[in-house]
């Protein structure tokens, strides 16, 4: 009898482990278009990854593989509209609608309770907007070399958009997602500046020592990010001095350790 019960328990544990290890690759219909998601099944608060400008969810592949050995949490990556395998509704693409679409997709995928985010670069703008919409649902976030509100001033946002003026048609042919990202850059930055001051969610901000900018802009970027990180008590600032902008490529262990630390602190 004991042997039979032991066998049943062992089989239940095996099935549970198999379910956790499963990875789902799917398109989610959010109304006017579909978004592509990759989901490693798990238990508890999902960890959602928000990519930087021009990137799709595949940039997180290796970090998720390593992270899966440290946590059973669901790991969710996705392609923003117009990137990777995701479709785009060109008539309604902006940060407000994109964040609403992400929230709708998560509900369709049955992730309706709480969330934990990891964001890189411009992806921080989208996560800040998501937090602004649902402050009680986002338990924490790790921001990796994000574009901070103290760096991307209206003047700098306008200048950044202007840099692409002569190549905008070539960009449109190459990447419809990046094309609309450029067109909406000033609005995206303005929304970030509006919502950032009210964010009370616990954050870890990992800054690179070698930002994507050069000259005075490099130091300005670092100083602005540190200012953002230090202005509230529930934020942790870490400088990865030898890492470039994609810190999770150059120092994946640091990033994984900080995700795990904050995740267990706030979940």
C-alpha positions as CSV (number, residue, x, y, z in Angstrom):
1,X,0.0,0.0,0.0
2,X,2.8,2.4,0.9
3,X,4.6,1.6,-2.3
4,X,1.4,2.4,-4.3
5,X,1.0,5.8,-2.6
6,X,4.7,6.6,-3.0
7,X,4.3,5.8,-6.7
8,X,1.3,8.1,-7.0
9,X,3.1,10.9,-5.2
10,X,6.1,10.5,-7.4
11,X,4.0,10.6,-10.6
12,X,2.2,13.7,-9.4
13,X,5.5,15.5,-8.7
14,X,6.8,14.4,-12.1
15,X,3.7,15.8,-13.9
16,X,4.0,19.0,-12.0
17,X,7.7,19.4,-12.9
18,X,6.9,18.6,-16.6
19,X,4.1,21.3,-16.5
20,X,6.5,23.9,-15.1
21,X,9.2,23.2,-17.7
22,X,6.8,23.5,-20.6
23,X,7.3,26.5,-22.9
24,X,4.5,28.0,-24.9
25,X,4.9,29.9,-28.1
26,X,1.7,31.7,-29.1
27,X,0.0,34.6,-30.9
28,X,-2.5,36.5,-28.8
29,X,-5.3,38.5,-30.5
30,X,-5.7,41.9,-28.8
31,X,-8.4,43.1,-31.2
32,X,-6.9,44.8,-34.2
33,X,-3.7,42.7,-34.3
34,X,-1.8,39.8,-32.7
35,X,1.1,39.9,-30.3
36,X,3.7,37.1,-30.1
37,X,4.5,35.6,-26.6
38,X,6.9,33.0,-25.4
39,X,6.0,31.6,-22.0
40,X,7.8,29.2,-19.7
41,X,5.1,27.8,-17.5
42,X,5.5,28.2,-13.8
43,X,4.0,28.9,-10.4
44,X,3.4,32.3,-8.8
45,X,3.9,35.9,-9.9
46,X,5.0,36.0,-13.6
47,X,8.2,37.7,-14.6
48,X,7.6,39.7,-17.7
49,X,10.4,41.0,-19.9
50,X,10.2,44.3,-21.8
51,X,12.7,44.8,-24.5
52,X,14.5,48.0,-25.6
53,X,14.1,50.0,-28.7
54,X,14.4,48.0,-31.9
55,X,14.5,44.6,-30.1
56,X,12.0,41.8,-29.9
57,X,11.6,39.3,-27.1
58,X,14.3,37.0,-28.4
59,X,17.0,39.2,-26.8
60,X,16.0,37.6,-23.4
61,X,16.4,34.0,-24.6
62,X,19.7,33.2,-22.8
63,X,18.9,35.1,-19.6
64,X,15.6,33.3,-19.3
65,X,17.3,30.0,-19.8
66,X,19.7,30.7,-17.0
67,X,17.0,32.2,-14.8
68,X,14.8,29.2,-15.2
69,X,17.4,27.2,-13.1
70,X,16.9,29.6,-10.2
71,X,13.1,30.1,-10.1
72,X,9.9,28.2,-10.9
73,X,8.1,31.5,-11.7
74,X,6.4,31.9,-15.1
75,X,8.8,33.7,-17.5
76,X,7.1,35.7,-20.2
77,X,8.8,37.4,-23.2
78,X,6.9,39.1,-26.0
79,X,7.4,41.1,-29.2
80,X,6.0,44.6,-29.1
81,X,3.8,45.5,-32.1
82,X,5.7,45.5,-35.4
83,X,8.7,43.6,-34.0
84,X,9.6,39.9,-34.3
85,X,6.4,37.8,-35.0
86,X,4.0,40.4,-33.7
87,X,1.6,42.2,-35.9
88,X,0.9,46.0,-35.8
89,X,-2.1,48.2,-36.1
90,X,-0.4,51.2,-37.7
91,X,-3.4,53.5,-37.1
92,X,-3.4,53.1,-33.3
93,X,0.2,52.4,-32.3
94,X,1.5,54.5,-29.4
95,X,2.7,53.7,-25.9
96,X,-0.7,54.1,-24.2
97,X,-2.4,51.6,-26.6
98,X,0.6,49.2,-26.6
99,X,0.6,49.0,-22.8
100,X,-3.2,48.5,-22.8
101,X,-2.7,45.7,-25.4
102,X,-0.1,44.0,-23.2
103,X,-2.4,44.1,-20.2
104,X,-5.3,42.6,-22.4
105,X,-3.0,39.9,-23.7
106,X,-1.9,38.9,-20.2
107,X,-5.5,38.6,-19.1
108,X,-6.3,36.4,-22.1
109,X,-3.3,34.3,-21.1
110,X,-4.8,34.0,-17.6
111,X,-2.2,36.1,-15.9
112,X,-4.7,38.4,-14.1
113,X,-3.3,38.9,-10.6
114,X,0.2,40.4,-9.9
115,X,3.2,41.0,-12.1
116,X,7.0,41.5,-11.9
117,X,8.8,43.2,-14.7
118,X,12.4,43.3,-16.1
119,X,12.9,46.1,-18.6
120,X,15.9,47.2,-20.8
121,X,16.6,50.7,-22.2
122,X,13.4,52.2,-23.8
123,X,11.5,49.3,-22.4
124,X,11.5,51.1,-19.1
125,X,9.1,53.7,-20.5
126,X,6.5,51.0,-21.2
127,X,6.9,49.4,-17.8
128,X,6.5,52.8,-16.1
129,X,3.3,53.4,-18.0
130,X,2.1,49.9,-17.1
131,X,2.9,50.6,-13.4
132,X,1.0,53.9,-13.7
133,X,-2.1,52.1,-15.0
134,X,-1.9,49.2,-12.4
135,X,0.3,50.3,-9.5
136,X,-1.0,47.7,-7.1
137,X,-0.6,44.8,-9.5
138,X,3.1,45.4,-10.2
139,X,5.0,44.1,-7.2
140,X,8.5,45.1,-8.4
141,X,10.7,45.7,-11.4
142,X,14.4,45.5,-12.4
143,X,15.4,48.3,-14.8
144,X,18.5,47.6,-16.9
145,X,20.2,50.8,-18.2
146,X,16.8,52.3,-18.9
147,X,16.2,55.8,-20.5
148,X,15.4,57.9,-17.4
149,X,13.1,60.9,-17.2
150,X,16.0,63.1,-16.1
151,X,18.0,62.3,-19.3
152,X,15.3,62.3,-22.0
153,X,14.2,65.9,-21.7
154,X,11.8,67.3,-24.3
155,X,14.8,68.9,-26.1
156,X,16.8,65.7,-26.2
157,X,13.7,63.7,-27.3
158,X,13.2,66.0,-30.2
159,X,16.8,65.9,-31.1
160,X,16.9,62.1,-30.9
161,X,13.9,61.8,-33.3
162,X,15.5,64.3,-35.6
163,X,18.6,62.1,-36.0
164,X,16.4,59.6,-38.0
165,X,14.8,62.2,-40.2
166,X,16.9,61.5,-43.4
167,X,16.6,57.7,-43.0
168,X,13.0,57.4,-41.9
169,X,11.8,55.9,-45.2
170,X,14.6,53.3,-45.2
171,X,13.7,52.5,-41.7
172,X,10.0,52.0,-42.7
173,X,11.1,49.4,-45.3
174,X,13.4,47.7,-42.9
175,X,11.2,47.6,-39.7
176,X,7.7,48.9,-39.5
177,X,7.9,48.6,-35.7
178,X,11.0,50.8,-35.4
179,X,9.5,53.2,-37.9
180,X,6.5,53.9,-35.6
181,X,8.8,53.9,-32.6
182,X,10.7,56.8,-34.1
183,X,7.5,58.6,-35.1
184,X,6.2,58.3,-31.5
185,X,9.4,58.9,-29.7
186,X,8.6,62.3,-28.3
187,X,5.2,61.2,-27.1
188,X,6.6,58.1,-25.6
189,X,9.2,60.2,-23.7
190,X,6.5,62.7,-22.6
191,X,4.3,59.9,-21.2
192,X,7.3,58.6,-19.3
193,X,8.1,62.0,-17.7
194,X,4.4,62.3,-16.7
195,X,4.1,59.0,-15.0
196,X,7.6,58.5,-13.5
197,X,7.2,60.9,-10.4
198,X,4.3,58.9,-9.0
199,X,6.0,55.5,-9.2
200,X,6.3,53.9,-5.7
201,X,6.9,50.3,-6.9
202,X,10.1,48.7,-5.5
203,X,12.8,49.0,-8.2
204,X,16.3,47.8,-8.8
205,X,18.2,50.0,-11.3
206,X,21.2,48.4,-13.0
207,X,23.3,50.9,-14.9
208,X,26.0,50.2,-17.4
209,X,29.4,51.8,-17.1
210,X,29.5,52.0,-20.9
211,X,26.3,53.5,-22.1
212,X,25.1,53.7,-25.8
213,X,26.0,57.4,-25.7
214,X,29.3,59.1,-26.1
215,X,31.0,62.3,-24.8
216,X,29.0,64.4,-22.4
217,X,25.8,62.5,-23.1
218,X,27.4,59.3,-21.7
219,X,28.0,61.0,-18.3
220,X,24.6,62.7,-18.4
221,X,22.9,59.4,-19.1
222,X,24.7,57.8,-16.1
223,X,24.1,60.7,-13.8
224,X,20.4,61.0,-14.7
225,X,19.8,57.2,-14.1
226,X,21.5,57.4,-10.8
227,X,19.4,60.4,-9.8
228,X,16.2,58.4,-10.7
229,X,17.4,55.4,-8.7
230,X,18.3,57.3,-5.6
231,X,15.3,59.6,-5.3
232,X,13.2,57.0,-3.4
233,X,14.0,54.7,-0.5
234,X,12.6,51.5,-2.1
235,X,15.0,51.7,-5.0
236,X,18.4,50.0,-5.3
237,X,21.1,51.3,-7.6
238,X,23.9,49.1,-9.1
239,X,26.6,50.2,-11.5
240,X,28.0,47.5,-13.7
241,X,31.1,49.5,-14.5
242,X,32.6,47.2,-17.2
243,X,29.3,46.3,-18.9
244,X,27.9,47.9,-22.0
245,X,24.3,48.8,-22.6
246,X,23.1,45.2,-22.8
247,X,24.2,44.4,-19.3
248,X,22.4,41.1,-19.4
249,X,24.8,40.0,-22.1
250,X,27.9,41.2,-20.5
251,X,27.1,40.3,-16.9
252,X,24.1,37.9,-16.8
253,X,24.9,36.6,-13.3
254,X,24.5,40.1,-11.9
255,X,21.2,40.6,-13.6
256,X,19.9,37.2,-12.6
257,X,21.0,37.6,-9.0
258,X,19.2,41.0,-8.7
259,X,16.0,39.6,-10.4
260,X,15.9,36.8,-7.9
261,X,16.7,39.0,-4.9
262,X,14.0,41.6,-5.6
263,X,11.5,39.0,-6.8
264,X,11.7,37.1,-3.5
265,X,11.6,40.3,-1.6
266,X,8.3,41.6,-3.0
267,X,6.3,38.6,-4.2
